[in-house]
């Protein structure tokens, strides 16, 4: 009997010790997301912190792999946005079991992008359409600098209107609750429509005697089409940007430019006065130097009517030589012997080298000595406002050779006829003594066209 009781006591002690030594399972794990980016594709590392377990059953809803029995299953990748559960069930040989679940939200990639397009054009006032091409966001905040409206929280805002020209910043800020991005675009709103132009008369027509050729330069702002109206001109209308026209009639003519851009119409006008054609052109205060004109720093003595310039011999080129109409030769700074010489007669009559392809001009240097029928007084020169006197003259080679003149008579009138047949008169009105830079000061009146 005592032996049986002893065995029962020993068995009870053994069973009591076995129950006290059973190890419980405490399931625990954390997750770590690469780069803290929850936008697909997402890679997640599971960090197992479970205690007391011998077996592990992982479930990765929506992940690759979808399950694992490893203690540390490595990297799990998610390719599709959504909310998924990561479940770990842990057990041990004592029959202890525990379970833990962590939910993870996988988002679409957050990409910010938008496009701004004028509904018609960018002329003030300008309306713009916004195309929001952003993805992965669920909140939007727009700001339109200088626009109406000034802000919007719509994913696709209504059209925005700008009434002030210049640069305006359009900004978008988007978020998915975890990440926030912003992007700016700058638009340029063109100024309000302005109609305007400038004009330049042709070099040969700058006396504004009909006919007069003129070039118009359009200075309009924010215009897309143009309508010109030219009174008394050919052509009388134009749609060109920068037209060239010819005024054929004398009078005060109105030029009007009407500019449009589809939103506004503006006009600008100016008046241009064209005078009757006298067939006479006047040039004043031309300085021609003495024979030192071969020096680059001296006053030139050669002149042409094409570009109306005075040249020294050092400035001459083959092209310029062909255009020279008259040459003044003053012997010295005391002006004891002076003459106008034809470009084809430089050799022998001047100290200048001859031209290769010279023009021929006829001069009457001394009306009092030449015995010519052609004559013109200083008073007639001053009052001459048409070419009638010049046209009636018969200007021929001076008989008896070239007559020089000195400064005892001034003003002195020298008559001439160009190779093209244009008749003219030179008024020598001043002799200026200044050493090597001595010069005469002259006015010229010449026919515009030979007749």
Secondary structure as the mmCIF struct_conf table of DSSP 4:
data_model
#
loop_
_struct_conf.conf_type_id
_struct_conf.id
_struct_conf.beg_label_comp_id
_struct_conf.beg_label_asym_id
_struct_conf.beg_label_seq_id
_struct_conf.end_label_comp_id
_struct_conf.end_label_asym_id
_struct_conf.end_label_seq_id
HELX_RH_AL_P HELX_RH_AL_P1 UNK A 2 UNK A 20
TURN_TY1_P TURN_TY1_P1 UNK A 21 UNK A 21
HELX_LH_PP_P HELX_LH_PP_P1 UNK A 22 UNK A 25
STRN STRN1 UNK A 26 UNK A 26
STRN STRN2 UNK A 29 UNK A 33
HELX_RH_3T_P HELX_RH_3T_P1 UNK A 34 UNK A 36
STRN STRN3 UNK A 39 UNK A 39
BEND BEND1 UNK A 40 UNK A 41
STRN STRN4 UNK A 42 UNK A 48
STRN STRN5 UNK A 51 UNK A 51
BEND BEND2 UNK A 52 UNK A 52
BEND BEND3 UNK A 54 UNK A 54
STRN STRN6 UNK A 55 UNK A 60
TURN_TY1_P TURN_TY1_P2 UNK A 61 UNK A 62
STRN STRN7 UNK A 63 UNK A 64
BEND BEND4 UNK A 65 UNK A 66
STRN STRN8 UNK A 67 UNK A 68
BEND BEND5 UNK A 70 UNK A 72
STRN STRN9 UNK A 75 UNK A 78
BEND BEND6 UNK A 80 UNK A 80
STRN STRN10 UNK A 82 UNK A 91
TURN_TY1_P TURN_TY1_P3 UNK A 93 UNK A 94
STRN STRN11 UNK A 97 UNK A 106
STRN STRN12 UNK A 107 UNK A 107
HELX_LH_PP_P HELX_LH_PP_P2 UNK A 108 UNK A 109
STRN STRN13 UNK A 111 UNK A 111
STRN STRN14 UNK A 114 UNK A 118
BEND BEND7 UNK A 119 UNK A 120
BEND BEND8 UNK A 122 UNK A 122
STRN STRN15 UNK A 123 UNK A 123
BEND BEND9 UNK A 124 UNK A 125
STRN STRN16 UNK A 126 UNK A 132
STRN STRN17 UNK A 135 UNK A 135
BEND BEND10 UNK A 136 UNK A 136
BEND BEND11 UNK A 138 UNK A 138
STRN STRN18 UNK A 139 UNK A 144
TURN_TY1_P TURN_TY1_P4 UNK A 145 UNK A 146
STRN STRN19 UNK A 147 UNK A 148
BEND BEND12 UNK A 149 UNK A 150
STRN STRN20 UNK A 151 UNK A 152
BEND BEND13 UNK A 155 UNK A 156
HELX_LH_PP_P HELX_LH_PP_P3 UNK A 157 UNK A 159
STRN STRN21 UNK A 160 UNK A 162
BEND BEND14 UNK A 164 UNK A 164
STRN STRN22 UNK A 166 UNK A 175
BEND BEND15 UNK A 177 UNK A 178
STRN STRN23 UNK A 180 UNK A 189
STRN STRN24 UNK A 190 UNK A 190
HELX_LH_PP_P HELX_LH_PP_P4 UNK A 191 UNK A 193
STRN STRN25 UNK A 194 UNK A 194
STRN STRN26 UNK A 197 UNK A 201
HELX_RH_3T_P HELX_RH_3T_P2 UNK A 203 UNK A 205
TURN_TY1_P TURN_TY1_P5 UNK A 206 UNK A 207
STRN STRN27 UNK A 209 UNK A 209
BEND BEND16 UNK A 210 UNK A 211
STRN STRN28 UNK A 212 UNK A 218
STRN STRN29 UNK A 221 UNK A 221
BEND BEND17 UNK A 222 UNK A 222
BEND BEND18 UNK A 224 UNK A 224
STRN STRN30 UNK A 225 UNK A 230
TURN_TY1_P TURN_TY1_P6 UNK A 231 UNK A 232
STRN STRN31 UNK A 233 UNK A 234
BEND BEND19 UNK A 235 UNK A 236
STRN STRN32 UNK A 237 UNK A 238
BEND BEND20 UNK A 241 UNK A 242
STRN STRN33 UNK A 244 UNK A 247
BEND BEND21 UNK A 249 UNK A 249
STRN STRN34 UNK A 251 UNK A 260
BEND BEND22 UNK A 262 UNK A 263
STRN STRN35 UNK A 265 UNK A 274
STRN STRN36 UNK A 275 UNK A 275
BEND BEND23 UNK A 279 UNK A 279
STRN STRN37 UNK A 280 UNK A 289
HELX_RH_3T_P HELX_RH_3T_P3 UNK A 291 UNK A 294
BEND BEND24 UNK A 295 UNK A 295
TURN_TY1_P TURN_TY1_P7 UNK A 296 UNK A 297
BEND BEND25 UNK A 298 UNK A 298
HELX_LH_PP_P HELX_LH_PP_P5 UNK A 299 UNK A 300
STRN STRN38 UNK A 302 UNK A 303
TURN_TY1_P TURN_TY1_P8 UNK A 305 UNK A 307
STRN STRN39 UNK A 310 UNK A 311
HELX_RH_3T_P HELX_RH_3T_P4 UNK A 313 UNK A 315
HELX_RH_AL_P HELX_RH_AL_P2 UNK A 318 UNK A 321
TURN_TY1_P TURN_TY1_P9 UNK A 322 UNK A 323
STRN STRN40 UNK A 326 UNK A 330
BEND BEND26 UNK A 332 UNK A 332
TURN_TY1_P TURN_TY1_P10 UNK A 333 UNK A 334
BEND BEND27 UNK A 336 UNK A 337
STRN STRN41 UNK A 338 UNK A 341
HELX_RH_3T_P HELX_RH_3T_P5 UNK A 343 UNK A 345
STRN STRN42 UNK A 347 UNK A 347
TURN_TY1_P TURN_TY1_P11 UNK A 348 UNK A 349
STRN STRN43 UNK A 350 UNK A 350
BEND BEND28 UNK A 351 UNK A 352
HELX_LH_PP_P HELX_LH_PP_P6 UNK A 353 UNK A 355
BEND BEND29 UNK A 356 UNK A 357
STRN STRN44 UNK A 362 UNK A 364
BEND BEND30 UNK A 365 UNK A 365
HELX_RH_AL_P HELX_RH_AL_P3 UNK A 367 UNK A 370
BEND BEND31 UNK A 373 UNK A 373
HELX_RH_AL_P HELX_RH_AL_P4 UNK A 378 UNK A 383
BEND BEND32 UNK A 386 UNK A 387
HELX_RH_AL_P HELX_RH_AL_P5 UNK A 388 UNK A 392
HELX_LH_PP_P HELX_LH_PP_P7 UNK A 397 UNK A 398
TURN_TY1_P TURN_TY1_P12 UNK A 399 UNK A 400
BEND BEND33 UNK A 401 UNK A 401
HELX_LH_PP_P HELX_LH_PP_P8 UNK A 402 UNK A 404
STRN STRN45 UNK A 405 UNK A 405
BEND BEND34 UNK A 407 UNK A 409
BEND BEND35 UNK A 411 UNK A 411
STRN STRN46 UNK A 412 UNK A 417
TURN_TY1_P TURN_TY1_P13 UNK A 419 UNK A 420
STRN STRN47 UNK A 423 UNK A 432
HELX_RH_3T_P HELX_RH_3T_P6 UNK A 435 UNK A 437
STRN STRN48 UNK A 439 UNK A 447
BEND BEND36 UNK A 448 UNK A 449
#
